[in-house]
Amino acid sequence: MKRVFEILKDALSWMWRKTAHNLGWKIVSVVVALLLWSYVISADSSITQLKMVANVDVTTSGLTVLQSRDLALLTDPTQFDDIHVRVETSQANYSRVTNDTVRVELDLSQVTKAGVQEIELVGVTTYGRVVQITPSSVEVVIESLDSRYVPVNVEFMGDVSDSYWYNISRINPTQVTVSGPSSIVGTIVSARAQIDVTDQTSSYVRSAQLTLLDDQGAEVSNSLARPSITVGMINIDIYPKIQLRVDDNIDTATVGTLPEGYEITGIDVQPETITLAADPSLLNELEALSFEPVNITGRTNSFSTVAAVNKLKDIRYISSEQVNITVYIAEIETSVTLPGVPLTARGVQTGRAVTFSSEAISIRATGAYSVVNGLTADELQAYVDVSGLTAGEYTLPVSLLCDGHSELYLECDPPTVTVTIAAGN
């Protein structure tokens, strides 16, 4: 035994002499000591440190339990953005303790009534133990739970081309149930789905996130009021569109006959053009649109009416299914020549005799058909005014009158006559 101790003593002495005067051995010894110490710290979980994590997000739990009691959280938990958590963790897990691995919960499962509530915050992490939360509790507002149905409306976004027609042919669902605090749910009137149609030239199906809107069209931003279904399936129809003129040809726009002596002087169609959307192959075949012809039988005055546009098969969209028609009707202007109208003199001085180169003339009357067509020679007057003239021979114009029809245009043949005025006895 004594011999063993002497051997060990000599070995230790030899090692001391080697290391005490050798810098390399000293460095190796220090490194080995540090490695051994690091191993001991990492292997021994009883050696811990405290780490502070700032601005930890707050998550909410117990909402299902709260809703089962017909209650809802009005306070938005995202407003609690200054939560600090102190965590006791091992040296090995120290670097793993971050905002992503530390969770702070707002547990609402114990709330049983509406009003302002003080709720203790609970911290959890898999890499140690939460020893402190600052603040340790938060104040929240609890309201009664409300639910309502609201319609889903679709809004097109992006580059909406004037060359295409866009339509929603199907929405699933057409309405959604919104649940949440009564003061928020009461302001919600609709759910909006926005569809980006940029560069889209054919029909397709798309899902869309729903946004809740109030009666002013403003977005309801509170995250606690959400529809029961947040994504809808929407069928979007997209077809090219063109403008076609409406055929206003009188022959095809009207049917029937006018009374004798009347004619159509014009026709006005509004709108003059109608927008159509359909498959390109169909649009390429179209030149104009027609409408159901208007019946003019027995009409003697201009009138307006509405006519249906003739339907076309496979048209997806038409901007107007009817047109306003104005038919302008007027009497035909005609002329008639009445011969043998006696010629008289006016303004003859007493005792003088007047003779004419022609005792009767022909008169041509021009005017509305209904007046001219029944005109007789008895209704016409032809005279020469000789007032103030002395005896002699004169060439004078013939003046014409038609009893009760001053609107007629009258002309005679010849327009002048030779008048002889004889001196009295």
C-alpha positions as CSV (number, residue, x, y, z in Angstrom):
1,M,0.0,0.0,0.0
2,K,2.8,2.3,0.9
3,R,4.3,1.6,-2.5
4,V,1.0,2.7,-4.2
5,F,0.9,6.0,-2.4
6,E,4.5,6.7,-3.4
7,I,3.7,6.0,-7.0
8,L,0.7,8.3,-7.0
9,K,2.7,11.0,-5.2
10,D,5.4,10.8,-7.8
11,A,2.8,10.9,-10.6
12,L,1.1,14.0,-9.2
13,S,4.5,15.7,-8.6
14,W,5.4,15.0,-12.2
15,M,2.1,16.4,-13.5
16,W,2.5,19.5,-11.4
17,R,6.0,20.1,-12.7
18,K,4.7,19.7,-16.3
19,T,1.7,22.0,-15.9
20,A,3.1,24.6,-13.5
21,H,5.7,25.7,-16.0
22,N,3.8,25.0,-19.3
23,L,1.3,27.7,-20.7
24,G,-0.3,25.3,-23.1
25,W,-1.2,22.8,-20.5
26,K,-2.7,25.7,-18.4
27,I,-5.0,26.8,-21.2
28,V,-6.1,23.2,-21.9
29,S,-6.9,22.8,-18.2
30,V,-9.1,26.0,-18.1
31,V,-11.0,24.9,-21.3
32,V,-11.6,21.4,-19.8
33,A,-12.8,23.0,-16.6
34,L,-15.3,25.3,-18.5
35,L,-16.6,22.4,-20.5
36,L,-17.1,20.4,-17.4
37,W,-18.9,23.3,-15.7
38,S,-21.2,23.8,-18.7
39,Y,-22.1,20.2,-18.8
40,V,-23.0,20.2,-15.1
41,I,-25.2,23.3,-15.5
42,S,-27.1,21.9,-18.5
43,A,-27.5,18.5,-16.9
44,D,-28.7,19.8,-13.6
45,S,-32.2,21.3,-13.9
46,S,-32.1,22.6,-10.4
47,I,-29.9,25.4,-11.6
48,T,-32.2,28.1,-12.9
49,Q,-32.3,31.7,-14.0
50,L,-35.0,34.4,-14.4
51,K,-35.8,35.9,-17.8
52,M,-38.2,38.9,-18.5
53,V,-40.2,38.7,-21.8
54,A,-41.9,42.0,-22.8
55,N,-45.0,42.7,-24.9
56,V,-46.5,39.2,-24.7
57,D,-49.7,38.7,-26.7
58,V,-52.9,37.9,-24.8
59,T,-55.0,35.0,-26.0
60,T,-58.6,34.4,-24.9
61,S,-59.9,31.1,-23.6
62,G,-63.3,30.1,-22.2
63,L,-65.3,31.9,-24.9
64,T,-67.5,28.9,-25.5
65,V,-68.3,28.7,-21.9
66,L,-69.1,32.4,-21.8
67,Q,-71.4,32.1,-24.8
68,S,-73.2,29.2,-23.2
69,R,-74.2,31.7,-20.5
70,D,-75.5,34.1,-23.2
71,L,-72.6,36.5,-22.5
72,A,-70.0,38.0,-24.8
73,L,-66.7,39.8,-24.4
74,L,-66.9,43.4,-25.5
75,T,-63.2,44.3,-24.8
76,D,-60.8,43.6,-27.6
77,P,-57.9,41.6,-26.0
78,T,-55.5,42.9,-28.7
79,Q,-55.5,46.2,-26.8
80,F,-53.5,44.6,-24.0
81,D,-50.1,45.0,-25.7
82,D,-47.9,45.9,-22.7
83,I,-47.8,42.6,-20.9
84,H,-44.5,41.6,-19.3
85,V,-43.8,38.0,-18.1
86,R,-41.0,36.9,-15.8
87,V,-40.1,33.2,-16.4
88,E,-37.9,31.0,-14.2
89,T,-36.1,28.6,-16.6
90,S,-33.1,26.3,-16.7
91,Q,-29.8,27.5,-18.2
92,A,-30.4,25.1,-21.1
93,N,-33.8,26.6,-22.0
94,Y,-32.9,30.2,-21.4
95,S,-32.6,31.1,-25.1
96,R,-35.9,29.3,-25.9
97,V,-37.9,31.6,-23.7
98,T,-39.3,34.2,-26.2
99,N,-42.6,35.9,-27.1
100,D,-43.3,32.8,-29.3
101,T,-43.0,30.3,-26.5
102,V,-44.6,32.2,-23.7
103,R,-48.4,32.5,-23.7
104,V,-50.6,34.7,-21.5
105,E,-54.3,33.6,-21.3
106,L,-57.4,35.6,-20.5
107,D,-59.6,32.9,-19.1
108,L,-63.3,33.8,-19.2
109,S,-64.7,30.5,-18.2
110,Q,-65.5,31.7,-14.6
111,V,-67.4,34.8,-15.7
112,T,-71.1,34.5,-14.9
113,K,-72.6,38.0,-15.4
114,A,-72.4,41.1,-17.6
115,G,-70.6,44.2,-16.6
116,V,-67.0,45.3,-15.9
117,Q,-64.9,42.4,-14.7
118,E,-61.3,42.1,-13.3
119,I,-59.7,39.0,-14.7
120,E,-56.5,37.4,-13.5
121,L,-54.0,36.6,-16.3
122,V,-52.5,33.2,-16.5
123,G,-49.0,32.6,-18.0
124,V,-47.8,29.3,-19.5
125,T,-44.6,28.2,-21.1
126,T,-43.1,24.8,-21.9
127,Y,-39.6,26.0,-21.1
128,G,-39.9,26.9,-17.4
129,R,-42.3,28.4,-14.9
130,V,-44.1,31.8,-15.1
131,V,-43.4,33.5,-11.8
132,Q,-44.8,37.0,-12.5
133,I,-47.1,38.7,-15.0
134,T,-47.2,42.5,-15.1
135,P,-50.0,43.6,-14.9
136,S,-51.3,40.5,-13.2
137,S,-54.9,41.2,-14.1
138,V,-56.9,43.3,-16.7
139,E,-60.3,44.9,-16.7
140,V,-62.8,43.8,-19.3
141,V,-66.4,44.5,-20.2
142,I,-68.9,41.7,-20.6
143,E,-72.2,42.2,-22.4
144,S,-75.2,40.1,-23.3
145,L,-74.7,37.8,-26.3
146,D,-76.7,38.8,-29.4
147,S,-77.1,37.0,-32.8
148,R,-78.6,38.1,-36.1
149,Y,-78.8,37.2,-39.8
150,V,-77.2,39.6,-42.3
151,P,-77.1,39.4,-46.1
152,V,-73.9,38.7,-48.0
153,N,-73.2,41.3,-50.7
154,V,-70.5,41.1,-53.3
155,E,-68.3,44.0,-54.4
156,F,-66.0,43.9,-57.5
157,M,-62.5,45.2,-57.1
158,G,-59.5,45.8,-59.2
159,D,-59.5,46.5,-62.9
160,V,-63.2,46.4,-63.8
161,S,-63.1,46.6,-67.6
162,D,-65.8,48.4,-69.5
163,S,-65.6,45.7,-72.2
164,Y,-66.9,43.0,-69.9
165,W,-70.1,42.3,-68.0
166,Y,-69.7,41.0,-64.4
167,N,-72.4,39.2,-62.5
168,I,-72.8,37.1,-59.4
169,S,-75.0,34.1,-60.3
170,R,-74.6,32.3,-57.0
171,I,-73.6,33.0,-53.5
172,N,-73.3,30.3,-50.8
173,P,-74.3,31.3,-48.3
174,T,-76.6,34.2,-49.1
175,Q,-76.7,35.3,-45.5
176,V,-74.7,34.6,-42.4
177,T,-75.3,34.6,-38.7
178,V,-73.3,37.2,-36.7
179,S,-72.8,36.7,-33.0
180,G,-71.1,38.8,-30.4
181,P,-71.7,41.6,-27.9
182,S,-75.1,43.2,-28.4
183,S,-73.8,46.7,-28.7
184,I,-71.7,45.7,-31.7
185,V,-74.0,43.1,-33.4
186,G,-76.8,45.7,-33.3
187,T,-74.8,48.0,-35.7
188,I,-74.1,45.3,-38.3
189,V,-76.4,45.2,-41.4
190,S,-74.5,43.3,-44.0
191,A,-71.4,41.2,-44.8
192,R,-69.3,42.2,-47.8
193,A,-67.3,39.9,-50.0
194,Q,-64.7,41.6,-52.2
195,I,-63.8,39.9,-55.5
196,D,-60.8,41.0,-57.5
197,V,-61.6,40.7,-61.2
198,T,-58.4,42.1,-62.6
199,D,-57.4,40.3,-65.8
200,Q,-60.4,38.0,-65.6
201,T,-62.1,37.4,-68.9
202,S,-64.2,34.3,-68.3
203,S,-66.5,32.9,-65.6
204,Y,-65.1,31.3,-62.5
205,V,-65.7,30.3,-58.8
206,R,-64.0,32.0,-55.9
207,S,-64.1,32.0,-52.1
208,A,-63.9,35.3,-50.3
209,Q,-63.4,36.5,-46.7
210,L,-66.4,38.4,-45.4
211,T,-66.2,41.9,-43.9
212,L,-69.0,43.1,-41.6
213,L,-70.5,46.5,-42.4
214,D,-72.7,49.0,-40.4
215,D,-75.6,51.0,-41.8
216,Q,-73.2,53.6,-43.1
217,G,-71.2,51.1,-45.1
218,A,-68.2,51.4,-42.6
219,E,-66.3,48.3,-41.6
220,V,-67.0,46.9,-38.2
221,S,-63.5,46.4,-37.0
222,N,-64.1,44.7,-33.6
223,S,-62.6,41.3,-33.9
224,L,-65.1,39.7,-31.5
225,A,-68.1,40.2,-33.8
226,R,-67.6,37.7,-36.6
227,P,-70.0,35.8,-38.9
228,S,-70.5,32.1,-38.2
229,I,-69.2,31.5,-41.8
230,T,-66.3,33.7,-42.9
231,V,-65.8,32.3,-46.4
232,G,-68.4,32.1,-49.1
233,M,-68.4,30.3,-52.4
234,I,-69.2,32.8,-55.2
235,N,-69.9,32.1,-58.8
236,I,-68.8,35.1,-61.0
237,D,-70.1,35.3,-64.5
238,I,-67.9,37.3,-66.9
239,Y,-68.9,37.9,-70.6
240,P,-67.8,40.4,-73.2
241,K,-70.4,43.1,-73.9
242,I,-71.2,45.3,-76.9
243,Q,-73.6,48.2,-77.7
244,L,-76.1,47.5,-80.5
245,R,-78.2,50.1,-82.2
246,V,-82.0,49.7,-82.1
247,D,-83.5,49.4,-85.5
248,D,-85.8,52.4,-86.1
249,N,-86.9,51.6,-89.6
250,I,-90.5,52.8,-90.0
251,D,-91.5,49.8,-92.1
252,T,-90.4,47.3,-89.5
253,A,-91.3,49.4,-86.4
254,T,-95.0,49.7,-87.1
255,V,-97.9,47.6,-88.2
256,G,-101.4,48.5,-89.4
257,T,-102.7,51.4,-91.6
258,L,-103.4,55.0,-91.0
259,P,-106.6,56.7,-92.1
260,E,-106.5,58.0,-95.6
261,G,-104.7,61.3,-95.8
262,Y,-102.3,60.7,-92.9
263,E,-98.7,59.6,-93.0
264,I,-95.8,58.8,-90.6
265,T,-93.3,61.6,-90.7
266,G,-90.8,60.1,-88.3
267,I,-90.1,57.7,-85.5
268,D,-88.0,58.2,-82.4
269,V,-86.6,55.2,-80.3
270,Q,-85.1,55.6,-76.9
271,P,-82.6,54.3,-76.0
272,E,-80.9,54.4,-79.4
273,T,-78.5,51.7,-78.3
274,I,-78.7,48.8,-75.9
275,T,-75.8,47.0,-74.2
276,L,-75.6,43.2,-74.5
277,A,-73.4,40.5,-72.9
278,A,-73.1,37.0,-74.3
279,D,-70.6,34.5,-75.7
280,P,-68.4,36.2,-78.4
281,S,-69.6,33.8,-81.1
282,L,-73.2,35.1,-80.6
283,L,-72.2,38.8,-80.4
284,N,-70.3,38.6,-83.7
285,E,-73.6,37.6,-85.5
286,L,-75.6,40.6,-84.3
287,E,-75.9,43.9,-86.1
288,A,-79.0,45.5,-84.6
289,L,-81.9,44.9,-82.2
290,S,-85.5,44.9,-83.1
291,F,-88.7,45.4,-81.0
292,E,-92.3,44.4,-81.2
293,P,-93.9,46.6,-83.9
294,V,-96.3,49.3,-82.8
295,N,-99.9,49.2,-84.1
296,I,-100.8,52.5,-85.8
297,T,-104.3,51.5,-87.1
298,G,-106.7,54.5,-86.9
299,R,-104.2,56.9,-85.5
300,T,-104.4,60.5,-86.6
301,N,-102.0,62.2,-84.1
302,S,-98.5,61.6,-82.9
303,F,-98.2,59.3,-79.9
304,S,-95.7,57.6,-77.6
305,T,-95.7,54.0,-76.3
306,V,-93.5,51.3,-74.9
307,A,-92.4,48.3,-76.9
308,A,-90.6,45.1,-75.8
309,V,-87.3,44.3,-77.3
310,N,-87.4,41.0,-79.2
311,K,-85.6,38.4,-77.0
312,L,-82.5,36.7,-78.2
313,K,-81.5,33.3,-77.1
314,D,-78.5,32.8,-74.9
315,I,-78.1,36.5,-74.1
316,R,-76.6,36.8,-70.6
317,Y,-77.4,40.4,-70.0
318,I,-79.3,43.2,-71.7
319,S,-79.3,46.7,-70.4
320,S,-83.0,47.3,-71.3
321,E,-85.7,44.9,-72.3
322,Q,-88.0,47.6,-73.6
323,V,-87.8,50.8,-75.6
324,N,-89.8,54.0,-75.6
325,I,-91.3,54.7,-79.1
326,T,-92.6,58.0,-80.4
327,V,-94.5,57.8,-83.7
328,Y,-94.9,61.2,-85.4
329,I,-98.1,61.4,-87.6
330,A,-99.2,64.2,-89.7
331,E,-101.9,64.9,-92.4
332,I,-100.7,64.7,-95.9
333,E,-100.6,68.0,-97.7
334,T,-102.4,67.9,-101.0
335,S,-103.7,70.2,-103.8
336,V,-106.9,70.4,-105.8
337,T,-107.7,72.6,-108.8
338,L,-111.3,73.9,-109.0
339,P,-112.3,75.5,-112.3
340,G,-115.1,77.9,-113.1
341,V,-114.9,80.1,-110.0
342,P,-116.7,83.3,-110.9
343,L,-114.7,86.5,-110.9
344,T,-116.2,89.6,-109.2
345,A,-115.2,93.2,-108.7
346,R,-115.0,95.2,-105.5
347,G,-114.9,98.9,-105.0
348,V,-116.9,99.7,-108.1
349,Q,-118.1,103.3,-108.2
350,T,-121.8,103.9,-108.6
351,G,-123.0,104.0,-112.1
352,R,-119.9,102.4,-113.6
353,A,-119.8,99.0,-115.4
354,V,-116.9,96.5,-115.0
355,T,-116.1,93.7,-117.4
356,F,-113.3,91.1,-117.3
357,S,-111.3,89.5,-120.0
358,S,-112.3,86.2,-118.3
359,E,-115.5,85.9,-116.3
360,A,-114.3,82.7,-114.4
361,I,-110.9,81.3,-113.4
362,S,-109.4,78.1,-112.0
363,I,-108.2,78.2,-108.4
364,R,-105.6,75.7,-107.0
365,A,-105.9,75.1,-103.3
366,T,-103.1,73.5,-101.3
367,G,-103.4,72.3,-97.6
368,A,-104.4,69.5,-95.3
369,Y,-105.9,66.5,-96.9
370,S,-109.1,66.6,-94.7
371,V,-109.8,70.2,-95.8
372,V,-108.8,70.1,-99.5
373,N,-110.4,66.8,-100.2
374,G,-113.9,68.1,-99.6
375,L,-113.4,71.6,-100.9
376,T,-115.9,72.9,-103.6
377,A,-115.9,75.9,-105.9
378,D,-118.8,77.5,-104.0
379,E,-116.4,77.9,-101.0
380,L,-113.9,79.9,-103.0
381,Q,-114.0,83.6,-103.9
382,A,-112.1,85.4,-106.6
383,Y,-112.3,89.2,-107.0
384,V,-110.5,92.2,-108.4
385,D,-110.3,95.4,-106.4
386,V,-111.0,98.5,-108.5
387,S,-111.5,101.0,-105.8
388,G,-110.6,104.5,-106.9
389,L,-110.1,103.6,-110.5
390,T,-111.6,105.8,-113.3
391,A,-112.9,104.6,-116.6
392,G,-110.4,102.7,-118.6
393,E,-108.7,99.3,-119.1
394,Y,-106.5,97.9,-116.5
395,T,-104.5,94.7,-115.8
396,L,-105.1,93.8,-112.2
397,P,-104.2,90.9,-109.8
398,V,-106.9,88.5,-108.7
399,S,-107.4,88.1,-104.9
400,L,-108.6,84.8,-103.5
401,L,-110.5,83.8,-100.4
402,C,-111.8,80.5,-99.0
403,D,-114.6,80.7,-96.4
404,G,-113.5,79.3,-93.1
405,H,-110.1,78.0,-94.3
406,S,-107.7,80.8,-94.1
407,E,-104.8,78.3,-93.7
408,L,-105.1,77.1,-97.3
409,Y,-102.6,78.3,-99.9
410,L,-104.5,79.6,-102.9
411,E,-103.3,80.4,-106.4
412,C,-105.2,81.1,-109.6
413,D,-104.7,80.8,-113.3
414,P,-104.4,83.3,-114.7
415,P,-103.0,85.4,-111.7
416,T,-104.1,88.6,-113.4
417,V,-107.0,89.7,-115.6
418,T,-107.8,92.6,-117.9
419,V,-110.5,94.8,-116.3
420,T,-112.5,97.3,-118.4
421,I,-114.2,100.1,-116.5
422,A,-116.9,101.9,-118.4
423,A,-117.9,105.5,-117.7
424,G,-121.4,105.9,-116.2
425,N,-124.3,107.7,-117.8
